[in-house]
Amino acid sequence: MKKAVLYSILALVMVLGLTLSMAVPVVAQGVTGDKEVDPDLKQDEYYVGDTIYYVMTVRNPEGNPDTITLINIWDELPDGSEHYFVQDGVNPPLILQPGGEQKYYISYTIRAVDLEYVDPPVGDPYYGVRNKFFAEYGEGLELDPLMVQELTEVLQRQVGGTASPVSSLALLAPWIILAGVIAGGAVFVWSRRAQSRA
């Protein structure tokens, strides 16, 4: 009797295990990605008005035994707009074999309103623009997201030069010249009248 109960419990556990394994979608694991300023087009310094050229890469690592289908791949630009490379499995979907990778490219012209103040744990604060890259992959109903980002420092241009000190004499110079012209005119008129009386 005890053996029968034990065998029944084992059978029930096996059935439940098979049922759950079929109900839960198998999701391919291990997709990696990165985003950076394109090293071939990178500038030493960036200012408002400059264009940043980005390169994004998604990879299916060589050690991963599964082929991976990426359903959505998009970039979120610093102004909040989105550019889709693959959307809802069309354009077409990206299928990566183990060891495969795919690169995407996009550019963005920096605006002053895009700048965010960054106060890193190490180093001096700076202003920068943030660009995010997303990929969603998986099988079944659940999609695993991947997000990588690039934060690029943007320098502030100096407006104008340094002002040299202005002396009070320099401020009064036009008035002194005007007073001299009036005084000279008055002396001229007075001397002409004096000559005509004589």
N, CA, C and O atoms as a DFTB+ gen file, in Angstrom:
792 C
 N C O
     1  1       0.824      -1.206       0.000
     2  2       0.000       0.000       0.000
     3  2       0.860       1.258       0.000
     4  3       0.604       2.208      -0.741
     5  1       1.908       1.241       0.869
     6  2       2.779       2.417       0.926
     7  2       3.518       2.606      -0.387
     8  3       3.726       3.733      -0.835
     9  1       3.921       1.476      -1.015
    10  2       4.623       1.581      -2.306
    11  2       3.714       2.150      -3.378
    12  3       4.152       2.941      -4.212
    13  1       2.469       1.758      -3.361
    14  2       1.508       2.242      -4.355
    15  2       1.332       3.756      -4.229
    16  3       1.297       4.467      -5.233
    17  1       1.220       4.248      -2.985
    18  2       1.084       5.690      -2.753
    19  2       2.337       6.415      -3.237
    20  3       2.248       7.462      -3.880
    21  1       3.503       5.853      -2.926
    22  2       4.767       6.462      -3.332
    23  2       4.880       6.530      -4.848
    24  3       5.291       7.553      -5.395
    25  1       4.515       5.444      -5.532
    26  2       4.567       5.434      -6.998
    27  2       3.557       6.432      -7.590
    28  3       3.825       7.069      -8.609
    29  1       2.417       6.552      -6.949
    30  2       1.407       7.508      -7.428
    31  2       1.910       8.946      -7.308
    32  3       1.704       9.762      -8.206
    33  1       2.568       9.244      -6.192
    34  2       3.112      10.605      -5.981
    35  2       4.210      10.894      -7.001
    36  3       4.260      11.985      -7.569
    37  1       5.086       9.924      -7.234
    38  2       6.155      10.102      -8.225
    39  2       5.571      10.328      -9.617
    40  3       6.045      11.186     -10.362
    41  1       4.544       9.560      -9.963
    42  2       3.911       9.721     -11.274
    43  2       3.280      11.102     -11.406
    44  3       3.378      11.744     -12.451
    45  1       2.632      11.552     -10.333
    46  2       2.006      12.876     -10.347
    47  2       3.049      13.981     -10.518
    48  3       2.835      14.927     -11.277
    49  1       4.176      13.861      -9.813
    50  2       5.255      14.854      -9.929
    51  2       5.796      14.887     -11.350
    52  3       6.060      15.967     -11.881
    53  1       5.966      13.736     -11.973
    54  2       6.480      13.681     -13.341
    55  2       5.507      14.321     -14.324
    56  3       5.917      15.061     -15.217
    57  1       4.215      14.033     -14.157
    58  2       3.214      14.628     -15.050
    59  2       3.196      16.148     -14.902
    60  3       3.163      16.883     -15.889
    61  1       3.219      16.610     -13.636
    62  2       3.235      18.058     -13.398
    63  2       4.492      18.700     -13.993
    64  3       4.423      19.780     -14.579
    65  1       5.629      18.037     -13.841
    66  2       6.874      18.573     -14.394
    67  2       6.820      18.700     -15.902
    68  3       7.253      19.712     -16.452
    69  1       6.291      17.683     -16.585
    70  2       6.169      17.745     -18.050
    71  2       5.190      18.827     -18.481
    72  3       5.435      19.548     -19.449
    73  1       4.074      18.938     -17.753
    74  2       3.074      19.952     -18.101
    75  2       3.644      21.360     -17.959
    76  3       3.455      22.204     -18.834
    77  1       4.341      21.608     -16.853
    78  2       4.917      22.941     -16.637
    79  2       6.001      23.246     -17.653
    80  3       6.099      24.381     -18.118
    81  1       6.804      22.280     -18.005
    82  2       7.880      22.528     -18.967
    83  2       7.322      22.853     -20.341
    84  3       7.948      23.590     -21.102
    85  1       6.144      22.311     -20.675
    86  2       5.548      22.629     -21.968
    87  2       4.817      23.966     -21.921
    88  3       4.698      24.635     -22.948
    89  1       4.326      24.366     -20.757
    90  2       3.558      25.615     -20.648
    91  2       4.458      26.833     -20.602
    92  3       4.082      27.898     -21.092
    93  1       5.654      26.692     -20.014
    94  2       6.556      27.834     -19.884
    95  2       7.415      27.930     -21.136
    96  3       8.112      26.972     -21.468
    97  1       7.388      29.066     -21.845
    98  2       8.179      29.182     -23.062
    99  2       9.675      29.122     -22.754
   100  3      10.135      29.615     -21.723
   101  1      10.417      28.510     -23.667
   102  2      11.865      28.427     -23.514
   103  2      12.457      29.681     -24.132
   104  3      12.255      29.944     -25.318
   105  1      13.179      30.450     -23.351
   106  2      13.744      31.714     -23.817
   107  2      15.248      31.566     -23.985
   108  3      15.949      31.147     -23.065
   109  1      15.725      31.908     -25.145
   110  2      17.167      31.836     -25.390
   111  2      17.874      32.854     -24.508
   112  3      17.446      34.004     -24.410
   113  1      18.930      32.439     -23.881
   114  2      19.647      33.300     -22.945
   115  2      20.994      33.734     -23.528
   116  3      21.533      33.089     -24.427
   117  1      21.521      34.835     -23.001
   118  2      22.902      35.193     -23.269
   119  2      23.139      36.206     -24.366
   120  3      24.291      36.423     -24.741
   121  1      22.094      36.844     -24.903
   122  2      22.328      37.887     -25.903
   123  2      23.071      39.036     -25.243
   124  3      22.707      39.466     -24.149
   125  1      24.102      39.531     -25.896
   126  2      24.858      40.667     -25.374
   127  2      24.848      41.787     -26.402
   128  3      24.574      41.558     -27.580
   129  1      25.146      42.985     -25.953
   130  2      25.181      44.111     -26.871
   131  2      26.009      45.242     -26.320
   132  3      26.299      45.289     -25.125
   133  1      26.391      46.152     -27.188
   134  2      27.061      47.362     -26.736
   135  2      26.748      48.504     -27.680
   136  3      26.308      48.309     -28.813
   137  1      26.989      49.694     -27.176
   138  2      26.737      50.921     -27.937
   139  2      27.880      51.868     -27.663
   140  3      28.271      52.056     -26.510
   141  1      28.421      52.467     -28.707
   142  2      29.529      53.391     -28.536
   143  2      29.537      54.398     -29.672
   144  3      28.874      54.220     -30.693
   145  1      30.310      55.465     -29.465
   146  2      30.548      56.401     -30.557
   147  2      31.432      55.674     -31.566
   148  3      32.430      55.054     -31.200
   149  1      31.051      55.760     -32.842
   150  2      31.790      55.055     -33.892
   151  2      33.268      55.459     -33.830
   152  3      33.580      56.631     -34.041
   153  1      34.193      54.519     -33.547
   154  2      35.600      54.887     -33.395
   155  2      36.208      55.493     -34.653
   156  3      37.172      56.253     -34.564
   157  1      35.657      55.166     -35.834
   158  2      36.194      55.712     -37.089
   159  2      35.782      57.165     -37.311
   160  3      36.410      57.874     -38.098
   161  1      34.722      57.615     -36.618
   162  2      34.199      58.977     -36.820
   163  2      34.202      59.795     -35.535
   164  3      33.602      60.868     -35.478
   165  1      34.871      59.296     -34.514
   166  2      34.847      59.946     -33.201
   167  2      35.687      61.221     -33.202
   168  3      36.788      61.252     -33.751
   169  1      35.152      62.271     -32.577
   170  2      35.876      63.533     -32.387
   171  2      36.511      63.547     -31.007
   172  3      36.075      62.834     -30.103
   173  1      37.553      64.369     -30.852
   174  2      38.187      64.507     -29.537
   175  2      37.274      65.239     -28.565
   176  3      37.252      64.933     -27.373
   177  1      36.518      66.211     -29.079
   178  2      35.614      66.991     -28.243
   179  2      34.298      67.191     -28.979
   180  3      34.263      67.269     -30.207
   181  1      33.208      67.274     -28.206
   182  2      31.889      67.511     -28.792
   183  2      31.283      68.773     -28.190
   184  3      31.385      69.029     -26.990
   185  1      30.641      69.562     -29.076
   186  2      29.950      70.775     -28.672
   187  2      28.532      70.727     -29.239
   188  3      28.242      69.929     -30.130
   189  1      27.652      71.582     -28.721
   190  2      26.307      71.699     -29.266
   191  2      26.417      72.046     -30.752
   192  3      27.180      72.932     -31.136
   193  1      25.654      71.344     -31.574
   194  2      25.706      71.537     -33.024
   195  2      26.534      70.477     -33.738
   196  3      26.396      70.301     -34.949
   197  1      27.395      69.765     -33.006
   198  2      28.178      68.681     -33.601
   199  2      27.295      67.448     -33.780
   200  3      26.277      67.296     -33.103
   201  1      27.697      66.571     -34.698
   202  2      26.978      65.319     -34.937
   203  2      27.770      64.158     -34.355
   204  3      28.967      64.017     -34.604
   205  1      27.081      63.328     -33.576
   206  2      27.688      62.119     -33.016
   207  2      27.236      60.932     -33.864
   208  3      26.050      60.788     -34.158
   209  1      28.178      60.094     -34.249
   210  2      27.888      58.885     -35.020
   211  2      28.037      57.680     -34.092
   212  3      29.107      57.446     -33.530
   213  1      26.943      56.916     -33.939
   214  2      26.929      55.783     -33.028
   215  2      26.977      54.466     -33.803
   216  3      26.512      54.375     -34.939
   217  1      27.552      53.452     -33.159
   218  2      27.486      52.087     -33.671
   219  2      26.997      51.188     -32.537
   220  3      27.509      51.254     -31.419
   221  1      26.003      50.349     -32.834
   222  2      25.427      49.438     -31.853
   223  2      25.604      48.006     -32.353
   224  3      25.483      47.741     -33.549
   225  1      25.889      47.092     -31.440
   226  2      26.121      45.695     -31.808
   227  2      25.304      44.785     -30.910
   228  3      25.273      44.967     -29.693
   229  1      24.638      43.802     -31.514
   230  2      24.007      42.723     -30.745
   231  2      24.697      41.422     -31.128
   232  3      25.033      41.202     -32.292
   233  1      24.906      40.552     -30.121
   234  2      25.650      39.312     -30.340
   235  2      24.932      38.130     -29.702
   236  3      24.295      38.254     -28.656
   237  1      25.052      36.990     -30.354
   238  2      24.684      35.717     -29.747
   239  2      26.013      35.028     -29.446
   240  3      26.681      34.560     -30.367
   241  1      26.413      34.957     -28.162
   242  2      27.738      34.432     -27.843
   243  2      27.968      33.032     -28.421
   244  3      27.039      32.235     -28.551
   245  1      29.214      32.762     -28.758
   246  2      29.568      31.490     -29.391
   247  2      29.228      30.295     -28.506
   248  3      28.898      29.222     -29.013
   249  1      29.305      30.472     -27.194
   250  2      29.020      29.372     -26.284
   251  2      27.547      29.079     -26.107
   252  3      27.192      28.072     -25.495
   253  1      26.674      29.939     -26.630
   254  2      25.233      29.726     -26.491
   255  2      24.778      28.711     -27.543
   256  3      25.002      28.939     -28.731
   257  1      24.156      27.614     -27.155
   258  2      23.770      26.595     -28.140
   259  2      22.533      26.970     -28.957
   260  3      22.229      26.306     -29.948
   261  1      21.812      28.029     -28.556
   262  2      20.534      28.351     -29.187
   263  2      20.673      29.414     -30.268
   264  3      21.459      30.353     -30.142
   265  1      19.895      29.248     -31.334
   266  2      19.693      30.320     -32.302
   267  2      18.710      31.304     -31.687
   268  3      17.724      30.892     -31.076
   269  1      18.964      32.594     -31.840
   270  2      18.138      33.607     -31.177
   271  2      17.456      34.490     -32.221
   272  3      18.085      34.950     -33.174
   273  1      16.166      34.714     -32.022
   274  2      15.397      35.607     -32.884
   275  2      15.130      36.900     -32.128
   276  3      14.529      36.885     -31.053
   277  1      15.577      38.016     -32.689
   278  2      15.337      39.330     -32.075
   279  2      14.116      39.943     -32.739
   280  3      14.068      40.114     -33.957
   281  1      13.125      40.271     -31.906
   282  2      11.822      40.712     -32.403
   283  2      11.777      42.224     -32.601
   284  3      11.240      42.707     -33.599
   285  1      12.340      42.972     -31.651
   286  2      12.377      44.439     -31.732
   287  2      13.800      44.912     -31.466
   288  3      14.446      44.476     -30.513
   289  1      14.277      45.806     -32.320
   290  2      15.596      46.419     -32.126
   291  2      15.423      47.900     -32.435
   292  3      15.028      48.264     -33.543
   293  1      15.719      48.751     -31.460
   294  2      15.517      50.180     -31.693
   295  2      16.490      51.019     -30.887
   296  3      17.130      50.551     -29.945
   297  1      16.576      52.284     -31.297
   298  2      17.455      53.245     -30.644
   299  2      16.622      54.394     -30.122
   300  3      15.753      54.910     -30.825
   301  1      16.886      54.802     -28.873
   302  2      16.231      55.981     -28.304
   303  2      17.233      57.115     -28.306
   304  3      18.213      57.089     -27.562
   305  1      16.987      58.117     -29.147
   306  2      17.911      59.237     -29.315
   307  2      17.802      60.200     -28.136
   308  3      16.834      60.143     -27.379
   309  1      18.796      61.092     -27.974
   310  2      18.783      62.014     -26.826
   311  2      17.539      62.891     -26.718
   312  3      17.192      63.323     -25.618
   313  1      16.858      63.163     -27.836
   314  2      15.644      63.985     -27.760
   315  2      14.400      63.163     -27.414
   316  3      13.291      63.697     -27.385
   317  1      14.584      61.854     -27.151
   318  2      13.463      61.001     -26.774
   319  2      12.804      60.288     -27.941
   320  3      11.978      59.401     -27.725
   321  1      13.143      60.649     -29.171
   322  2      12.556      59.972     -30.331
   323  2      13.174      58.586     -30.493
   324  3      14.278      58.326     -30.016
   325  1      12.444      57.702     -31.172
   326  2      12.895      56.323     -31.343
   327  2      13.046      55.995     -32.824
   328  3      12.247      56.421     -33.659
   329  1      14.089      55.230     -33.128
   330  2      14.295      54.747     -34.493
   331  2      14.374      53.223     -34.437
   332  3      15.250      52.664     -33.776
   333  1      13.439      52.544     -35.147
   334  2      13.393      51.082     -35.146
   335  2      14.189      50.524     -36.317
   336  3      14.025      50.959     -37.457
   337  1      15.049      49.560     -36.025
   338  2      15.736      48.795     -37.059
   339  2      14.932      47.534     -37.369
   340  3      14.851      47.110     -38.522
   341  1      14.341      46.938     -36.334
   342  2      13.427      45.800     -36.458
   343  2      12.264      46.087     -35.519
   344  3      12.474      46.422     -34.354
   345  1      11.028      45.957     -36.024
   346  2       9.864      46.238     -35.176
   347  2       8.822      45.147     -35.339
   348  3       8.401      44.821     -36.449
   349  1       8.411      44.581     -34.185
   350  2       7.378      43.546     -34.147
   351  2       7.683      42.391     -35.098
   352  3       6.785      41.828     -35.723
   353  1       8.962      42.053     -35.192
   354  2       9.347      40.883     -35.970
   355  2       9.373      41.079     -37.464
   356  3       9.497      40.105     -38.206
   357  1       9.256      42.336     -37.940
   358  2       9.336      42.586     -39.381
   359  2      10.583      43.398     -39.678
   360  3      11.280      43.835     -38.761
   361  1      10.857      43.595     -40.922
   362  2      11.977      44.398     -41.466
   363  2      13.267      43.664     -41.818
   364  3      14.208      44.389     -42.141
   365  1      13.458      42.409     -41.810
   366  2      12.746      41.305     -41.148
   367  2      13.302      41.118     -39.749
   368  3      14.190      41.871     -39.348
   369  1      12.809      40.129     -38.977
   370  2      13.415      39.892     -37.656
   371  2      14.863      39.453     -37.812
   372  3      15.236      38.854     -38.821
   373  1      15.670      39.754     -36.810
   374  2      17.076      39.373     -36.853
   375  2      17.247      37.998     -36.217
   376  3      16.881      37.791     -35.060
   377  1      17.794      37.079     -36.965
   378  2      18.060      35.727     -36.463
   379  2      19.563      35.560     -36.333
   380  3      20.294      35.653     -37.319
   381  1      20.022      35.311     -35.107
   382  2      21.452      35.173     -34.844
   383  2      21.793      33.741     -34.483
   384  3      21.263      33.188     -33.519
   385  1      22.680      33.147     -35.261
   386  2      23.218      31.835     -34.933
   387  2      24.234      32.000     -33.804
   388  3      24.730      33.107     -33.595
   389  1      24.557      30.937     -33.072
   390  2      25.611      31.039     -32.051
   391  2      26.898      31.608     -32.646
   392  3      27.391      31.135     -33.671
   393  1      27.427      32.626     -31.984
   394  2      28.632      33.297     -32.479
   395  2      28.356      34.421     -33.459
   396  3      29.286      35.104     -33.890
   397  1      27.080      34.630     -33.824
   398  2      26.733      35.670     -34.791
   399  2      26.562      37.030     -34.138
   400  3      26.282      37.124     -32.943
   401  1      26.730      38.078     -34.925
   402  2      26.511      39.439     -34.443
   403  2      26.002      40.308     -35.576
   404  3      26.178      39.987     -36.752
   405  1      25.363      41.423     -35.204
   406  2      24.847      42.380     -36.183
   407  2      25.096      43.791     -35.673
   408  3      24.868      44.084     -34.500
   409  1      25.569      44.666     -36.565
   410  2      25.825      46.064     -36.202
   411  2      24.776      46.966     -36.829
   412  3      24.279      46.699     -37.923
   413  1      24.445      48.046     -36.114
   414  2      23.533      49.067     -36.604
   415  2      24.191      50.432     -36.391
   416  3      24.982      50.615     -35.467
   417  1      23.851      51.382     -37.258
   418  2      24.473      52.707     -37.203
   419  2      23.403      53.782     -37.191
   420  3      22.361      53.647     -37.831
   421  1      23.674      54.858     -36.450
   422  2      22.758      56.003     -36.418
   423  2      23.561      57.240     -36.021
   424  3      24.588      57.129     -35.353
   425  1      23.092      58.412     -36.432
   426  2      23.780      59.664     -36.072
   427  2      22.784      60.625     -35.430
   428  3      21.572      60.501     -35.605
   429  1      23.326      61.582     -34.684
   430  2      22.477      62.552     -33.993
   431  2      23.232      63.870     -33.843
   432  3      24.398      63.890     -33.451
   433  1      22.545      64.976     -34.162
   434  2      23.131      66.313     -34.001
   435  2      22.722      66.863     -32.638
   436  3      21.535      66.940     -32.323
   437  1      23.703      67.242     -31.839
   438  2      23.489      67.641     -30.445
   439  2      22.766      68.983     -30.363
   440  3      23.126      69.937     -31.053
   441  1      21.743      69.044     -29.513
   442  2      21.050      70.300     -29.218
   443  2      21.281      70.649     -27.753
   444  3      21.513      69.770     -26.923
   445  1      21.215      71.936     -27.447
   446  2      21.444      72.379     -26.069
   447  2      20.417      71.775     -25.114
   448  3      20.745      71.464     -23.969
   449  1      19.166      71.606     -25.580
   450  2      18.120      71.081     -24.692
   451  2      18.318      69.601     -24.378
   452  3      17.675      69.077     -23.469
   453  1      19.201      68.913     -25.119
   454  2      19.449      67.491     -24.883
   455  2      20.415      67.246     -23.723
   456  3      20.517      66.124     -23.227
   457  1      21.118      68.286     -23.291
   458  2      22.188      68.089     -22.317
   459  2      21.622      67.771     -20.940
   460  3      20.635      68.364     -20.506
   461  1      22.253      66.839     -20.274
   462  2      21.903      66.533     -18.885
   463  2      23.144      66.664     -18.023
   464  3      24.260      66.374     -18.453
   465  1      22.922      67.106     -16.803
   466  2      24.014      67.297     -15.847
   467  2      24.364      65.944     -15.242
   468  3      23.498      65.242     -14.720
   469  1      25.625      65.591     -15.318
   470  2      26.091      64.285     -14.833
   471  2      27.102      64.516     -13.717
   472  3      28.107      65.202     -13.904
   473  1      26.824      63.938     -12.564
   474  2      27.733      64.044     -11.417
   475  2      28.211      62.632     -11.062
   476  3      27.604      61.971     -10.219
   477  1      29.297      62.163     -11.699
   478  2      29.720      60.777     -11.503
   479  2      30.303      60.548     -10.109
   480  3      30.753      61.497      -9.468
   481  1      30.300      59.302      -9.632
   482  2      30.888      59.006      -8.322
   483  2      32.375      59.344      -8.270
   484  3      32.906      59.716      -7.223
   485  1      33.036      59.207      -9.421
   486  2      34.468      59.526      -9.511
   487  2      34.658      60.517     -10.648
   488  3      34.106      60.330     -11.733
   489  1      35.435      61.572     -10.409
   490  2      35.687      62.566     -11.444
   491  2      34.797      63.785     -11.297
   492  3      33.936      63.856     -10.419
   493  1      35.031      64.751     -12.190
   494  2      34.304      66.021     -12.133
   495  2      32.950      65.915     -12.830
   496  3      32.795      65.130     -13.765
   497  1      31.970      66.701     -12.381
   498  2      30.677      66.752     -13.078
   499  2      30.853      67.279     -14.507
   500  3      31.807      67.998     -14.803
   501  1      29.928      66.913     -15.371
   502  2      29.979      67.377     -16.758
   503  2      28.576      67.336     -17.348
   504  3      27.652      66.789     -16.746
   505  1      28.428      67.929     -18.545
   506  2      27.176      67.841     -19.284
   507  2      27.354      66.809     -20.392
   508  3      28.416      66.713     -21.006
   509  1      26.298      66.042     -20.633
   510  2      26.403      65.013     -21.652
   511  2      25.072      64.737     -22.311
   512  3      24.028      65.229     -21.883
   513  1      25.131      63.927     -23.381
   514  2      23.922      63.447     -24.048
   515  2      23.891      61.931     -23.924
   516  3      24.911      61.257     -24.065
   517  1      22.685      61.406     -23.655
   518  2      22.519      59.976     -23.420
   519  2      21.741      59.362     -24.581
   520  3      20.692      59.869     -24.979
   521  1      22.267      58.270     -25.113
   522  2      21.631      57.562     -26.206
   523  2      21.479      56.098     -25.805
   524  3      22.448      55.472     -25.378
   525  1      20.272      55.547     -25.939
   526  2      19.997      54.176     -25.491
   527  2      19.661      53.275     -26.680
   528  3      19.018      53.696     -27.642
   529  1      20.112      52.033     -26.586
   530  2      19.866      51.029     -27.619
   531  2      19.186      49.825     -26.974
   532  3      19.639      49.329     -25.942
   533  1      18.097      49.357     -27.585
   534  2      17.303      48.270     -27.015
   535  2      17.164      47.123     -28.012
   536  3      17.143      47.335     -29.225
   537  1      17.071      45.914     -27.484
   538  2      16.742      44.740     -28.298
   539  2      15.877      43.819     -27.458
   540  3      16.136      43.629     -26.269
   541  1      14.856      43.250     -28.070
   542  2      13.994      42.285     -27.388
   543  2      14.061      40.972     -28.153
   544  3      13.941      40.942     -29.377
   545  1      14.255      39.888     -27.408
   546  2      14.424      38.586     -28.041
   547  2      13.753      37.526     -27.192
   548  3      13.449      37.757     -26.022
   549  1      13.525      36.371     -27.778
   550  2      12.961      35.278     -27.009
   551  2      12.006      34.443     -27.829
   552  3      11.789      34.686     -29.016
   553  1      11.445      33.457     -27.168
   554  2      10.502      32.543     -27.811
   555  2       9.208      32.572     -26.998
   556  3       9.241      32.771     -25.784
   557  1       8.089      32.378     -27.652
   558  2       6.824      32.347     -26.932
   559  2       6.323      33.747     -26.612
   560  3       6.612      34.703     -27.332
   561  1       5.569      33.857     -25.526
   562  2       4.919      35.128     -25.190
   563  2       5.848      36.102     -24.499
   564  3       5.661      37.314     -24.610
   565  1       6.853      35.597     -23.782
   566  2       7.724      36.470     -23.010
   567  2       8.925      36.905     -23.849
   568  3       9.534      36.098     -24.551
   569  1       9.249      38.177     -23.764
   570  2      10.435      38.703     -24.448
   571  2      11.420      39.208     -23.403
   572  3      11.042      39.885     -22.446
   573  1      12.672      38.871     -23.601
   574  2      13.717      39.377     -22.717
   575  2      14.285      40.654     -23.318
   576  3      14.652      40.667     -24.493
   577  1      14.367      41.730     -22.538
   578  2      14.924      42.972     -23.076
   579  2      16.430      43.069     -22.845
   580  3      16.961      42.541     -21.868
   581  1      17.088      43.740     -23.746
   582  2      18.497      44.099     -23.599
   583  2      18.563      45.608     -23.777
   584  3      17.982      46.138     -24.724
   585  1      19.257      46.311     -22.890
   586  2      19.419      47.760     -23.033
   587  2      20.858      48.130     -22.736
   588  3      21.399      47.770     -21.691
   589  1      21.480      48.858     -23.671
   590  2      22.812      49.407     -23.441
   591  2      22.758      50.878     -23.815
   592  3      21.921      51.286     -24.621
   593  1      23.644      51.676     -23.235
   594  2      23.595      53.106     -23.501
   595  2      24.989      53.711     -23.602
   596  3      25.977      53.134     -23.149
   597  1      25.035      54.893     -24.211
   598  2      26.276      55.656     -24.349
   599  2      26.000      57.060     -23.839
   600  3      25.036      57.702     -24.257
   601  1      26.849      57.535     -22.933
   602  2      26.731      58.889     -22.384
   603  2      27.967      59.658     -22.822
   604  3      29.076      59.366     -22.375
   605  1      27.779      60.636     -23.693
   606  2      28.889      61.370     -24.292
   607  2      28.989      62.763     -23.690
   608  3      27.995      63.486     -23.620
   609  1      30.182      63.138     -23.258
   610  2      30.397      64.470     -22.686
   611  2      30.320      65.521     -23.783
   612  3      30.845      65.331     -24.880
   613  1      29.659      66.631     -23.474
   614  2      29.535      67.760     -24.398
   615  2      30.082      68.992     -23.702
   616  3      29.635      69.351     -22.612
   617  1      31.050      69.638     -24.334
   618  2      31.682      70.825     -23.743
   619  2      30.875      72.071     -24.067
   620  3      30.150      72.116     -25.061
   621  1      31.008      73.073     -23.222
   622  2      30.315      74.340     -23.410
   623  2      31.254      75.325     -24.108
   624  3      32.402      75.487     -23.692
   625  1      30.780      75.975     -25.152
   626  2      31.596      76.981     -25.845
   627  2      31.634      78.260     -25.013
   628  3      30.636      78.650     -24.406
   629  1      32.799      78.906     -24.994
   630  2      32.919      80.202     -24.328
   631  2      32.356      81.269     -25.246
   632  3      32.737      81.342     -26.415
   633  1      31.462      82.093     -24.741
   634  2      30.858      83.165     -25.536
   635  2      31.594      84.450     -25.250
   636  3      31.678      84.871     -24.097
   637  1      32.147      85.103     -26.312
   638  2      32.853      86.374     -26.140
   639  2      34.204      86.178     -25.496
   640  3      34.598      85.057     -25.176
   641  1      34.923      87.296     -25.304
   642  2      36.240      87.250     -24.674
   643  2      36.198      87.885     -23.307
   644  3      35.129      88.159     -22.762
   645  1      37.379      88.116     -22.758
   646  2      37.438      88.753     -21.445
   647  2      37.352      90.262     -21.632
   648  3      37.974      90.819     -22.537
   649  1      36.592      90.907     -20.786
   650  2      36.429      92.363     -20.878
   651  2      37.591      93.049     -20.181
   652  3      37.942      92.697     -19.055
   653  1      38.205      94.058     -20.872
   654  2      39.286      94.805     -20.235
   655  2      38.671      95.897     -19.368
   656  3      37.599      96.410     -19.687
   657  1      39.346      96.259     -18.268
   658  2      38.778      97.287     -17.392
   659  2      38.640      98.623     -18.111
   660  3      39.501      99.010     -18.902
   661  1      37.546      99.317     -17.825
   662  2      37.287     100.615     -18.447
   663  2      37.507     101.697     -17.406
   664  3      36.899     101.662     -16.336
   665  1      38.378     102.665     -17.709
   666  2      38.665     103.743     -16.749
   667  2      37.567     104.797     -16.830
   668  3      36.855     104.902     -17.828
   669  1      37.446     105.583     -15.748
   670  2      36.455     106.658     -15.733
   671  2      36.797     107.718     -16.760
   672  3      35.898     108.374     -17.286
   673  1      38.092     107.905     -17.063
   674  2      38.514     108.886     -18.071
   675  2      37.984     108.477     -19.448
   676  3      37.550     109.319     -20.235
   677  1      38.027     107.157     -19.726
   678  2      37.526     106.677     -21.011
   679  2      36.025     106.928     -21.134
   680  3      35.537     107.233     -22.223
   681  1      35.283     106.802     -20.022
   682  2      33.855     107.064     -20.062
   683  2      33.555     108.538     -20.267
   684  3      32.563     108.887     -20.908
   685  1      34.420     109.424     -19.718
   686  2      34.184     110.870     -19.807
   687  2      34.745     111.487     -21.083
   688  3      34.435     112.637     -21.394
   689  1      35.572     110.740     -21.834
   690  2      36.262     111.317     -23.002
   691  2      35.318     111.990     -23.994
   692  3      35.610     113.108     -24.419
   693  1      34.196     111.368     -24.391
   694  2      33.328     112.046     -25.364
   695  2      32.788     113.376     -24.833
   696  3      32.664     114.337     -25.592
   697  1      32.465     113.441     -23.536
   698  2      31.943     114.675     -22.956
   699  2      33.028     115.743     -22.882
   700  3      32.748     116.926     -23.079
   701  1      34.249     115.340     -22.603
   702  2      35.365     116.319     -22.556
   703  2      35.588     116.912     -23.936
   704  3      35.807     118.115     -24.075
   705  1      35.529     116.046     -24.975
   706  2      35.728     116.550     -26.349
   707  2      34.616     117.519     -26.724
   708  3      34.874     118.569     -27.312
   709  1      33.362     117.163     -26.382
   710  2      32.230     118.036     -26.691
   711  2      32.370     119.378     -25.982
   712  3      32.132     120.431     -26.573
   713  1      32.761     119.328     -24.707
   714  2      32.952     120.575     -23.953
   715  2      34.045     121.418     -24.583
   716  3      33.924     122.641     -24.649
   717  1      35.125     120.771     -25.054
   718  2      36.215     121.512     -25.705
   719  2      35.759     122.189     -26.982
   720  3      36.148     123.324     -27.256
   721  1      34.933     121.501     -27.770
   722  2      34.423     122.078     -29.024
   723  2      33.544     123.290     -28.715
   724  3      33.649     124.320     -29.382
   725  1      32.673     123.171     -27.701
   726  2      31.784     124.293     -27.336
   727  2      32.603     125.477     -26.820
   728  3      32.358     126.628     -27.181
   729  1      33.580     125.167     -25.968
   730  2      34.419     126.250     -25.426
   731  2      35.204     126.937     -26.533
   732  3      35.339     128.161     -26.558
   733  1      35.722     126.117     -27.451
   734  2      36.472     126.702     -28.576
   735  2      35.595     127.591     -29.437
   736  3      36.025     128.657     -29.877
   737  1      34.354     127.152     -29.682
   738  2      33.413     127.949     -30.469
   739  2      33.083     129.253     -29.756
   740  3      32.999     130.307     -30.386
   741  1      32.896     129.180     -28.430
   742  2      32.565     130.385     -27.663
   743  2      33.717     131.374     -27.706
   744  3      33.488     132.575     -27.851
   745  1      34.968     130.892     -27.580
   746  2      36.139     131.780     -27.635
   747  2      36.240     132.432     -29.004
   748  3      36.561     133.614     -29.118
   749  1      35.958     131.636     -30.059
   750  2      36.028     132.171     -31.413
   751  2      35.000     133.290     -31.600
   752  3      35.320     134.354     -32.132
   753  1      33.749     133.037     -31.153
   754  2      32.693     134.049     -31.289
   755  2      33.047     135.292     -30.470
   756  3      32.858     136.410     -30.949
   757  1      33.560     135.120     -29.237
   758  2      33.906     136.258     -28.384
   759  2      35.018     137.084     -29.010
   760  3      34.977     138.313     -28.961
   761  1      36.036     136.411     -29.612
   762  2      37.145     137.162     -30.206
   763  2      36.692     137.912     -31.459
   764  3      37.193     139.007     -31.716
   765  1      35.771     137.367     -32.241
   766  2      35.271     138.049     -33.439
   767  2      34.477     139.301     -33.041
   768  3      34.571     140.336     -33.702
   769  1      33.700     139.200     -31.965
   770  2      32.932     140.347     -31.509
   771  2      33.884     141.435     -30.970
   772  3      33.676     142.629     -31.184
   773  1      34.908     140.989     -30.281
   774  2      35.865     141.943     -29.730
   775  2      36.561     142.693     -30.857
   776  3      36.816     143.891     -30.735
   777  1      36.871     142.010     -31.945
   778  2      37.555     142.659     -33.073
   779  2      36.627     143.651     -33.766
   780  3      37.060     144.720     -34.197
   781  1      35.340     143.288     -33.871
   782  2      34.401     144.167     -34.567
   783  2      34.127     145.435     -33.762
   784  3      33.801     146.459     -34.362
   785  1      34.244     145.418     -32.429
   786  2      34.041     146.595     -31.608
   787  2      35.242     147.527     -31.667
   788  3      35.134     148.741     -31.497
   789  1      36.399     146.901     -31.918
   790  2      37.601     147.724     -31.894
   791  2      37.704     148.448     -33.181
   792  3      38.650     149.209     -33.388
